[in-house]
Amino acid sequence: SLIRRQDAVDATTFRRHWLEVHGPLVCKFAGLRHYTQCHVVDPTPPHATRIDGFPLLFFDNDADRLRAHGSPEMAACNIDSRQFIGAVSRVITQVVDVVPRAASAGPVGLIVVYPETNATAAIDAHLSDLRSQPGLRGLTRYHVLDQGPAPNSTVPHLAITVGLMAQAWFDSVPDVQTVLTTANKADASLFVVKEHRIL
């Protein structure tokens, strides 16, 4: 998902609540294989639409995901979400590893959001540039299958069109900052993130 914190909640409080309160609730989902929180951190380039985090939930199959969406555990998460999340967009994806993540890779990297899929050549060129960066420690593509409001949630929908997503890991923050200065003809939004593996 793509989430934005409530305007009345500062970044530090948002991150702490997400990690310490909301995270354990998500871990109770039956069938959840892995769960990672990617917290957007400074420095980040300006974006027309603010995103404060990317929760990544991994399931073995769609049936497990759908079962989680209709569970009491999800209902508890939806109640808690109203305490700190201002808007959310759920994105269902198929994961494709382009460059397997190195075991020694650190938590700092990029989440890349491409607004449309019809700019295939520009997206491929941008991903190729990412892949060629000397500090790259892993690159994953997330092919979008579906997108919409979070199921059964009263948190407002974050109206952002996602054509494709990617995640890249790097050796250091300077390596990430170098990527931010490279050509971006795909009109992608790049978010510097710190990854927290919860499950």
Helices and strands as residue ranges (DSSP letters): E 2-5, H 11-17, I 18-22, H 23-26, E 32-40, E 53-59, H 62-69, H 72-81, E 85-99, E 108-114, H 120-132, E 136-148, E 164-170, H 173-180, E 189-197
